[in-house]
Amino acid sequence: MEITWKKLQLNGLLICIFITFIFTFLMSSILINSDKLMTKIGRRNDNTKKLAILVPFRDRFEELLSFVSHMKKFLDKQNIDYHIFVLNQIDRYRFNRASLINVGFIYTKKNFDYIAMHDVDLLPINDNLSY
């Protein structure tokens, strides 16, 4: 009885290792292909710098609406090529702003020249503030 239980545990462990290996291989090949695609799509012929604005977010929809409209007006005045990324935390754990910003940075680092980490409740009002 004890020998068959150990064989079952060993077989289960080997199956888990095999599945993990296959899953890792598939995910890495998908990520490599998507990186090549994003590199082709993300190429720009002009010399303008592209800004990624990372906004950690959870349960503040009204402030988000105000933020996006305000930032659009503010950045359009400065003639900046930008994209706003709303990094939404959907679970009910403690809000993890730093983790959301890390994910946003990893997602944007290849296609954007610089980033700004921004809170949804802070709006720039000084037109001399250059992004």
C-alpha positions, 0 to 999 in steps of 0.5 A: 500500500505504501509503495503504490502511494509513493508511486502515485505521488511520484507519477503526479509530480512527474506529470506536474513537471511535464505540464509546467514545462509544456505550459512554460514553453507555449507561453514563452513562444507566444510572448516572443511572437507578440514581442516581434509583432509589437516591435513591427507595429511600434516602430515610428519614422519620426523623431517625436518622443512618445509618453506613456502615462501610467494611472493606478486605479480602483473604484474611482470612476468619477475622478477618472473621467475628470482626469482623462478629460483634463489631461487630454486638454493639458497635454494637447496644449503641449503638443505631446504624443501620449497614451494614458494607461489605466491600470485597474486592480479588480480584486479586493485585496489592499490596493497595490499601487507599486505593483500596478505601476510595475506591470504598466512599465513592463507593458509599455517599456518597448513602445514608449520613450518615457513614462509618467506615473500619475494618480487619478486625483492629481490634476496639473494646472500650471501650464509651465509644467512640461511633461 
